[in-house]
Amino acid sequence: MEVPLWLALLVVGWLGVKLFRPPGWLIAVLLLGGFLLADSVLAPVVNDFVK
C-alpha cells in the first residue's frame, strides 16, 4: 500500500497535536522555522543528515 507523503504528515501532525497538546505558538515557530530552513544555505546539510 502506498500512502502519499502529505497524507502521512497530516496524520502524524494531527495525532501529535491531539496527544501532546503543544501550544499554538510552538506549532507556528516550528512550521515557520522549517519553511525558512528549507530555503536557506543549510538545506543541503540538513538533507544529507536526514538521508
N, C-alpha and C positions, 0 to 999 in steps of 0.2 A: 504494500500500500504506500503510495506516495502522497505526502502532505506538503502543500506549499509553505514556504518559509514564513510568509506573512501570517498565515493561519496559525502556525506553531507558535510564533512570537506573540500573537494576540492571545492565545490560550494561556501561555505561560505568564504573560503580563497580567491577565485578568485574575489568574489564580494567586499570583504574588500579592496583588492589591487586596484580594479577599482574605487571604490567610494572614498576611503580615501587617496590614493596615498602616502603610507608611504615610507620613504627612504629604499633603499636596505639593508643598514647596520642594520636597526631596525628589518627587517624581519629575517635576519641572526641571530641576537642576540636572538630574541625570540625563533626561532627554535632550536638553539643550547642550550639555557637555558632550554627549555622544555625537550629536549633529555637528558641533564645531570641531571636534577631534577628527571626524571623518573627512573634513575638508582642509586639514592642516598638513604641515610637512611631516608630522609624526604618523600619519596614516599608514605609510608603508611599514614602519617599525611595528606598529600595533598589528597589522595584517600578518607579518611574519611571526610575531609572537603567538597569535591566535592559531595559526596553522601549525 
